[in-house]
Amino acid sequence: MKTIFLKYKKPIIIITSVIILQIIFGFDPKFLIINLIWLLV
């Protein structure tokens, strides 16, 4: 379990921060899509 978390630590942190920003500043689909594409590349 710990090795899985360490492997995906950066994406997990990025996804949670993106979700928090979406909640704070209101939902922006363009921003969400850009971040998801950036994560997958």
C-alpha atoms as one frame of an Amber mdcrd trajectory, in Angstrom:
protein
   0.000   0.000   0.000   2.794   2.414   0.910   4.684   1.746  -2.340   1.496
   2.447  -4.353   1.048   5.758  -2.518   4.683   6.729  -3.081   4.395   5.870
  -6.788   1.236   7.973  -7.218   2.023  10.627  -4.600   2.366  13.501  -7.085
  -0.898  12.801  -9.013  -2.811  12.353  -5.725  -1.550  15.703  -4.416  -2.298
  17.425  -7.749  -5.828  15.971  -7.970  -6.690  16.945  -4.381  -5.325  20.484
  -4.852  -7.283  20.842  -8.122 -10.489  19.728  -6.364  -9.853  22.185  -3.502
  -9.234  25.036  -5.981 -12.444  24.106  -7.852 -14.406  24.341  -4.573 -12.805
  27.660  -3.536 -13.018  29.496  -6.887 -16.114  27.810  -8.313 -16.235  25.037
 -10.889 -14.380  25.745 -14.140 -14.591  22.868 -16.670 -11.795  24.249 -18.891
  -9.412  24.431 -15.938 -10.348  20.887 -14.887  -9.848  19.448 -18.395  -6.484
  21.195 -18.827  -5.264  19.794 -15.509  -6.474  16.269 -16.316  -4.746  16.320
 -19.711  -1.577  17.656 -18.055  -1.717  14.796 -15.537  -2.147  12.112 -18.184
   0.727  13.346 -20.381
